[in-house]
């Protein structure tokens, strides 16, 4: 064996001249390693992108902070077994509503009788008398409730609980008073027990409001 023969070659190779056998790993092996690393990086990017798309189309569900997902907190006690917070309605109580009572029928005494009953039910009473020419003998239903545009969803809604079938109409007035004009089909006010229950339902807090999420 020549002294120039590399150890472990078993004499298979003999070094002659200035050429030596190559001892470094083949380029093919290096290419395989590089391809494996690149594939792993691509798969990681694809997985991260998929998670982001799912998060966008499902509404998120939380915010990501330092690689950790934290869920949104739900307001109004949702998810804790507690009832959602009550949402109060801005409707006035009968004691804060002034009602003018007018009789548009040929029957006498209806305005005073109706006004007295409304007073017993807690309403404030303003003017009492016969209806003006604009409405006298022209109201065919049980009654007509008149008020400003702002009263349509407040005072008149409460007053409507006292007379079933009454019509509501807005006029050009600016004040907070409302009118009850008694019509031809009027027989009596709604039974007090039924009317009181309706008022309670209208003015009670709304406990069915959906819970909101805040992040």
C-alpha positions as CSV (number, residue, x, y, z in Angstrom):
1,X,0.0,0.0,0.0
2,X,1.4,3.3,-0.9
3,X,1.9,5.9,1.9
4,X,-0.1,8.2,-0.3
5,X,-3.2,5.9,-0.1
6,X,-5.8,7.5,2.3
7,X,-6.5,5.5,5.4
8,X,-9.5,3.1,5.1
9,X,-9.3,2.9,1.4
10,X,-7.9,-0.6,1.6
11,X,-5.6,0.0,-1.3
12,X,-8.6,0.6,-3.6
13,X,-7.3,3.9,-4.7
14,X,-3.7,4.8,-5.4
15,X,-2.7,8.4,-5.5
16,X,-0.6,9.2,-8.4
17,X,0.3,12.6,-9.6
18,X,-1.6,15.6,-8.3
19,X,-5.2,14.2,-8.3
20,X,-6.9,13.2,-5.1
21,X,-10.2,11.5,-4.4
22,X,-13.1,13.8,-3.3
23,X,-14.0,13.3,0.4
24,X,-16.9,15.9,0.8
25,X,-20.6,14.8,0.7
26,X,-22.3,14.8,-2.6
27,X,-24.3,17.7,-3.9
28,X,-27.4,15.6,-4.2
29,X,-27.6,15.0,-0.5
30,X,-27.4,18.8,0.1
31,X,-30.1,19.4,-2.3
32,X,-32.4,16.9,-0.6
33,X,-31.9,18.6,2.8
34,X,-32.6,22.1,1.3
35,X,-35.8,20.8,-0.4
36,X,-37.0,19.3,2.9
37,X,-36.4,22.6,4.8
38,X,-38.3,24.5,2.1
39,X,-41.2,22.1,2.1
40,X,-41.6,22.5,5.9
41,X,-41.6,26.2,5.6
42,X,-44.2,26.2,2.9
43,X,-46.4,23.9,4.9
44,X,-46.1,26.1,7.9
45,X,-47.1,29.2,5.9
46,X,-50.1,27.3,4.5
47,X,-51.3,26.2,7.9
48,X,-51.0,29.8,9.3
49,X,-52.9,31.2,6.3
50,X,-55.7,28.6,6.8
51,X,-56.1,29.6,10.4
52,X,-56.3,33.2,9.5
53,X,-59.0,32.6,6.9
54,X,-61.1,30.5,9.3
55,X,-60.8,33.3,11.9
56,X,-62.0,35.9,9.3
57,X,-65.0,34.0,8.1
58,X,-66.1,32.8,11.6
59,X,-66.0,36.3,13.2
60,X,-62.8,35.8,15.1
61,X,-63.9,34.9,18.6
62,X,-60.9,36.5,20.2
63,X,-57.8,38.7,19.8
64,X,-54.3,37.3,19.4
65,X,-51.7,38.7,21.8
66,X,-48.1,37.4,21.9
67,X,-49.1,34.2,20.2
68,X,-52.0,33.5,22.7
69,X,-55.6,33.8,21.8
70,X,-57.8,35.5,24.3
71,X,-61.6,35.4,24.0
72,X,-64.0,38.4,24.0
73,X,-65.8,39.0,27.2
74,X,-69.6,38.9,27.0
75,X,-71.5,41.8,28.5
76,X,-74.9,41.5,30.3
77,X,-73.8,38.3,32.1
78,X,-74.1,36.0,29.2
79,X,-72.3,32.7,29.7
80,X,-72.3,33.2,33.4
81,X,-75.7,31.8,34.2
82,X,-76.9,35.3,35.1
83,X,-79.8,37.1,33.5
84,X,-78.9,39.9,31.1
85,X,-79.0,43.4,32.5
86,X,-82.4,45.1,32.3
87,X,-82.9,47.8,29.7
88,X,-85.3,50.4,31.0
89,X,-88.0,51.8,28.6
90,X,-88.4,55.6,28.5
91,X,-92.2,55.7,28.8
92,X,-93.9,58.1,31.3
93,X,-96.0,56.9,34.1
94,X,-99.7,57.8,34.1
95,X,-99.1,60.4,36.8
96,X,-96.9,62.4,34.4
97,X,-99.4,62.5,31.5
98,X,-102.0,65.3,31.3
99,X,-105.1,64.2,29.4
100,X,-107.8,66.5,27.9
101,X,-111.1,64.6,27.5
102,X,-113.6,65.6,24.8
103,X,-116.9,64.1,23.9
104,X,-117.6,63.9,20.1
105,X,-120.9,61.9,20.5
106,X,-124.5,63.1,21.0
107,X,-124.5,61.4,24.4
108,X,-124.1,63.8,27.3
109,X,-121.9,63.4,30.3
110,X,-119.4,61.0,28.7
111,X,-116.4,63.4,28.9
112,X,-116.8,64.1,32.6
113,X,-117.4,60.4,33.5
114,X,-114.4,59.3,31.5
115,X,-112.2,62.0,32.9
116,X,-113.1,61.0,36.5
117,X,-112.2,57.4,35.8
118,X,-108.9,58.3,34.2
119,X,-108.1,60.5,37.3
120,X,-108.8,57.5,39.6
121,X,-106.3,55.5,37.5
122,X,-103.6,58.0,38.1
123,X,-103.7,60.3,35.1
124,X,-103.7,64.0,35.3
125,X,-106.8,65.6,33.8
126,X,-106.7,68.9,31.9
127,X,-109.7,70.2,30.0
128,X,-113.0,68.4,29.9
129,X,-115.9,69.2,27.5
130,X,-117.4,68.7,24.0
131,X,-115.2,68.1,21.0
132,X,-114.4,70.9,18.6
133,X,-116.3,71.1,15.2
134,X,-113.4,69.4,13.5
135,X,-114.1,66.2,15.5
136,X,-117.7,66.5,16.7
137,X,-119.8,63.6,15.5
138,X,-116.9,62.6,13.2
139,X,-115.1,60.0,15.2
140,X,-116.7,56.6,14.3
141,X,-114.5,54.3,16.5
142,X,-114.3,54.1,20.3
143,X,-112.0,57.1,20.4
144,X,-109.3,59.2,19.0
145,X,-106.0,60.0,20.8
146,X,-104.2,63.1,19.8
147,X,-100.8,64.5,20.7
148,X,-97.6,65.9,19.4
149,X,-95.3,63.8,17.1
150,X,-93.1,63.1,20.1
151,X,-96.0,61.7,22.1
152,X,-96.8,59.0,19.5
153,X,-94.3,56.6,21.1
154,X,-94.5,57.8,24.7
155,X,-97.6,59.4,26.3
156,X,-100.2,58.2,23.7
157,X,-98.9,54.6,23.9
158,X,-99.6,54.6,27.7
159,X,-103.0,56.3,27.3
160,X,-103.9,53.8,24.6
161,X,-103.9,51.0,27.2
162,X,-107.0,52.6,28.7
163,X,-109.2,52.5,25.6
164,X,-109.1,49.4,23.4
165,X,-109.5,50.1,19.7
166,X,-108.7,53.9,19.9
167,X,-106.8,55.5,17.0
168,X,-103.6,57.5,17.5
169,X,-102.9,60.7,15.5
170,X,-100.3,63.4,15.6
171,X,-101.2,67.1,15.3
172,X,-99.2,70.3,15.2
173,X,-99.1,71.0,19.0
174,X,-95.9,71.6,20.8
175,X,-96.9,70.9,24.4
176,X,-96.9,67.6,26.2
177,X,-100.7,67.3,26.8
178,X,-102.7,64.7,24.9
179,X,-106.4,64.5,24.0
180,X,-108.8,61.7,24.3
181,X,-111.8,62.3,21.9
182,X,-114.7,60.0,22.7
183,X,-116.1,58.4,19.5
184,X,-119.5,56.9,18.5
185,X,-118.4,53.3,19.2
186,X,-117.3,54.2,22.8
187,X,-118.8,52.0,25.5
188,X,-116.4,52.2,28.4
189,X,-112.7,52.3,29.2
190,X,-110.7,49.1,29.3
191,X,-111.1,47.2,32.5
192,X,-108.7,48.7,35.0
193,X,-107.1,45.4,35.9
194,X,-106.4,44.8,32.2
195,X,-105.2,48.4,31.6
196,X,-102.9,48.3,34.6
197,X,-101.3,45.1,33.4
198,X,-100.8,46.6,30.0
199,X,-99.1,49.7,31.5
200,X,-96.8,47.5,33.6
201,X,-95.8,45.6,30.5
202,X,-95.1,48.8,28.6
203,X,-93.0,50.5,31.3
204,X,-91.2,47.4,32.7
205,X,-87.5,47.0,31.9
206,X,-86.7,44.8,28.9
207,X,-84.9,41.6,30.2
208,X,-84.8,40.0,26.8
209,X,-82.2,42.3,25.3
210,X,-79.5,40.2,23.6
211,X,-76.1,40.2,25.3
212,X,-73.3,42.1,23.6
213,X,-69.6,41.1,23.2
214,X,-66.8,43.5,23.9
215,X,-63.2,42.8,23.1
